[in-house]
Amino acid sequence: MSAFQALGMDVGSTTVKMVGVNGSGVMVWHILEQAEPRAEDQVMRLLAQARQENGSLNGIPVVATGYGRKLVTKAALQVTEISCHARGVYSELSNGGTLVDIGGQDSKVIRLNPLGRVVDFTMNDKCAAGTGRFLENTALRLQVPVERLGEEALSTNEEVAISSTCTVFAESEVISLIAHGVPVESILRGLGGVAYNPAIQTMLAEETEEHVILPRHPQLSGAYGAALYALEIKG
């Protein structure tokens, strides 16, 4: 492992990610864990692990993002998820376009200009319907492993729309559909999915008639963008 010169941490509602980059901005180390109830303790433990991996964190700036970014008290800077995801994805793909981020508690659509600057964005408000956490709960209800959601959804062309925009009501709607004998795969196709679910790529391409690109490390894009901001601090 090469020594890293800057760290980015994305404290999300479902997972916590940390990325280390070298002086050229190349990702040389990362870690991803399920979010724990005591987020502050988890943050400190991961920073200690980064210190052990790198030998020292002296002079290594840390930038935090995610809904729990304010819990990273050691951070030199706290940056929004929108900015960090945009920075991380643009650094890899080097072109503008539309970025779709389906997180654990919210979803965002971000538009980037050819220089990688955010020119517009929108996100769901207050409710987590259609996000990662909702999909995990629904997978449990339907007795389908999360890693099989995409495969099951793509096994049919029949799509049942889930009309409720609230997580609680959407789950109730799913239960009602099951009770009426609607096939599980048709329900899953109506739900969609997240980055590693092949169904979401296929359906986004169908709906937008655009080519959908998946970054090499989609779950790390926010932490990677934060690490690049940290590298700027180091100078």
Number of C-alpha atoms within 10 A of each C-alpha: 7 12 15 24 25 27 31 31 33 34 28 21 20 14 16 24 25 27 28 30 23 18 15 10 20 17 19 14 18 17 15 16 13 12 16 14 9 8 17 15 12 18 25 15 12 18 19 14 13 21 14 11 15 18 10 12 18 9 9 18 21 30 29 33 30 26 14 18 21 16 18 23 14 14 18 13 19 23 18 15 24 21 18 27 27 24 25 25 24 23 17 14 14 13 14 17 15 16 20 20 23 19 21 20 20 20 20 17 15 21 19 19 14 12 10 20 15 19 9 11 14 12 14 15 10 9 15 20 25 27 23 22 19 23 23 18 14 23 17 12 12 16 10 16 11 17 13 13 26 23 15 19 26 21 13 14 10 14 17 18 13 19 11 15 13 15 19 13 14 19 19 13 15 23 15 12 17 14 9 9 8 14 14 18 23 20 22 29 26 17 25 23 25 22 19 17 19 19 23 21 19 15 18 15 14 12 8 9 9 9 10 17 10 12 15 11 14 16 21 25 26 34 32 34 32 34 35 31 26 27 25 12 15 14 6
